[in-house]
Amino acid sequence: EELEGADRMSDETLMMRLMIYRDAREGGFASAIAGEMARRHPTTAEWALKKAEALLRDDGPDEALAYLLERGEPFGKDAAYQYELGRCHCLTGDCRWPGSASGTPSGWTEASARGS
């Protein structure tokens, strides 16, 4: 908090502040910082996921899911994004695969899940 000038809002400083606020359970601050970093780096899934994590902790799965769906365009095939999207869907009580009438991913079978 003592930093002045450009260093105060540098990516490195904000990352450290995010970790401190997250670990101290100061979610509102963590969410604000993650949101700023997501705004600065709109094509980097890491920051959208950190913002969703803070929203999940502070506001619940519905808010986190809405944020992920809103921000999802650049991250469509990113594995971490897909995992978090599925996790938030399940935490809202909807454990079906998004966009699938059967509730499972297209082409999924038990044999494919086992690697057979």
Secondary structure, 3 states (H helix, E strand, C coil): CCCCHHHHHCHHHHHHHHHHHHHCCCHHHHHHHHHHHHHHCCCCHHHHHHHHHHHHHHHCHHHHHHHHHHHCHHHCCCHHHHHHHHHHHHHCCCCCCCCCCCCCCCCCCHHHHHCC
